């Protein structure tokens, strides 16, 4: 597993780096292929935010946690990812979804402060993510949306090859937009 650790408003010391690598490295037992993990550490006043992003074979998982202790935030974020992995594996078994071979590196680009400040207030792009659009069925797209803890997910429908969006409706149901 390749682990990349980045920080904002905090210096990454050797103990922090080794602790984060140890905790995220324990998740490797759930993967059988090449896996990339990105750990983002941030501190605002006394609040430590840890975001763990994992990409493997077209599946992306995200764990985001905040607490007053950096190590506790790392623990909580990795625990959240582990629960997602167990849930995902169980869904794969119960739905008999096939894991297609698909190598998809996760690219995370964060604009530097100067470029963000120079943009107009109405159109501020703070973060961009390049996620390859993997052909999948609707159930798998809904599962991916759950794993990422997002309100919507864009995917290529495996049946017709068209771009589609699944989204969480206000009433708790799932909606589908097809192009």
C-alpha positions in Angstrom: 0.0 0.0 0.0 1.3 3.4 -1.0 0.6 6.0 1.7 0.9 9.7 1.2 0.6 12.0 4.2 0.1 15.7 3.7 -0.7 18.4 6.3 -2.1 21.9 6.6 -1.3 24.1 9.6 0.7 21.4 11.3 4.2 20.0 10.9 4.4 16.3 10.3 6.8 14.9 12.8 8.2 11.4 12.7 5.9 10.0 15.4 2.8 11.4 13.7 4.0 10.0 10.3 4.7 6.6 11.7 1.5 6.4 13.7 -0.6 7.4 10.6 1.3 4.9 8.4 0.8 2.1 11.0 -2.9 2.8 11.4 -3.6 3.1 7.6 -1.3 0.2 6.8 -3.5 -2.1 8.9 -6.2 -1.7 6.3 -4.0 -3.4 3.7 -5.3 -6.8 4.8 -8.6 -5.9 3.0 -7.0 -5.4 -0.4 -5.4 -7.8 -2.8 -4.2 -5.4 -5.4 -2.3 -2.1 -5.6 -3.9 0.4 -3.2 -3.2 4.1 -2.7 -4.0 6.0 0.5 -3.9 9.7 1.1 -4.0 11.1 4.7 -4.7 14.8 5.0 -4.0 16.3 8.4 -5.3 19.8 9.4 -5.5 21.8 12.6 -7.7 24.8 13.3 -7.4 26.1 16.8 -7.8 23.0 19.0 -9.7 20.9 16.4 -7.7 18.3 14.5 -9.2 17.1 11.3 -8.0 13.9 9.6 -9.2 12.8 6.2 -8.2 9.3 4.9 -8.8 8.6 1.2 -8.3 5.1 -0.2 -8.4 4.1 -3.9 -8.2 0.6 -5.3 -9.5 -1.0 -8.5 -12.0 1.9 -9.1 -13.4 1.9 -5.6 -12.9 4.9 -3.4 -13.4 5.3 0.3 -13.2 8.3 2.5 -13.0 8.7 6.3 -13.2 12.2 7.8 -13.0 12.8 11.5 -12.5 15.7 13.8 -11.5 15.8 17.5 -9.3 17.7 19.9 -6.6 15.0 19.7 -4.8 14.3 16.4 -4.1 10.6 17.2 -7.8 10.1 18.2 -8.8 11.6 14.9 -6.5 9.2 13.0 -8.0 6.3 14.9 -11.5 7.4 14.2 -10.9 8.0 10.5 -9.3 4.6 10.0 -12.0 2.9 12.0 -14.6 4.5 9.8 -12.8 3.3 6.6 -12.6 -0.2 8.1 -16.3 -0.3 8.8 -16.9 0.8 5.2 -14.7 -1.9 3.9 -16.5 -4.6 5.9 -19.8 -3.3 4.7 -18.6 -3.1 1.1 -17.2 -6.7 1.2 -20.5 -8.0 2.7 -22.5 -6.2 0.0 -20.3 -7.6 -2.7 -20.9 -11.1 -1.4 -24.7 -10.7 -0.9 -25.2 -9.0 -4.3 -22.7 -11.2 -6.0 -21.2 -8.1 -7.7 -18.0 -8.9 -9.6 -14.9 -7.0 -8.9 -13.7 -5.9 -12.3 -10.0 -5.3 -12.9 -9.7 -1.5 -13.0 -6.7 0.4 -12.0 -7.6 3.9 -11.0 -5.1 6.2 -9.2 -6.6 8.8 -7.0 -5.5 12.3 -7.8 -6.1 15.0 -5.3 -5.3 18.6 -6.3 -5.6 21.4 -3.7 -5.1 24.9 -5.0 -2.6 27.0 -3.1 -3.9 29.9 -1.0 -2.7 32.6 -3.4 -4.6 31.1 -6.4 -7.8 30.7 -4.3 -7.6 34.3 -3.0 -7.2 35.7 -6.4 -10.4 34.1 -7.7 -13.7 36.0 -7.5 -15.7 35.4 -4.3 -18.6 33.8 -6.2 -16.5 31.2 -8.1 -14.1 29.8 -5.6 -12.8 26.3 -6.3 -11.1 25.0 -3.2 -10.4 21.4 -4.2 -10.6 19.3 -7.3 -10.6 15.5 -7.6 -9.9 13.5 -10.7 -11.7 10.2 -10.4 -11.9 8.0 -13.5 -15.5 7.2 -14.5 -15.7 3.4 -14.1 -18.5 1.5 -15.9 -20.8 0.1 -13.2 -24.4 -0.8 -12.5 -26.7 1.3 -10.5 -26.4 -0.7 -7.3 -22.7 -0.5 -7.4 -22.9 3.3 -7.9 -25.2 3.7 -4.9 -22.7 1.6 -2.8 -19.8 3.8 -4.0 -21.8 6.9 -3.0 -22.3 5.4 0.4 -18.6 4.6 0.8 -17.6 8.1 -0.1 -20.3 9.6 2.3 -21.4 11.9 -0.5 -24.9 13.2 -1.5 -24.3 12.2 -5.2 -22.1 10.1 -7.4 -21.4 10.3 -11.1 -20.7 7.1 -13.0 -20.8 5.4 -16.4 -23.8 3.1 -16.7 -22.5 -0.4 -17.6 -25.7 -1.2 -19.5 -25.7 1.6 -22.0 -22.3 3.4 -21.5 -24.0 6.7 -20.7 -23.0 9.0 -17.9 -25.5 8.9 -15.0 -25.8 10.4 -11.5 -27.2 8.8 -8.4 -28.1 11.1 -5.6 -29.6 11.1 -2.1 -33.0 12.7 -2.0 -34.3 14.8 0.9 -36.9 12.1 1.7 -34.0 9.5 2.2 -34.5 7.7 -1.1 -32.1 7.4 -4.0 -32.6 9.3 -7.2 -31.1 8.5 -10.7 -30.4 11.1 -13.4 -29.5 9.6 -16.8 -28.0 11.6 -19.7 
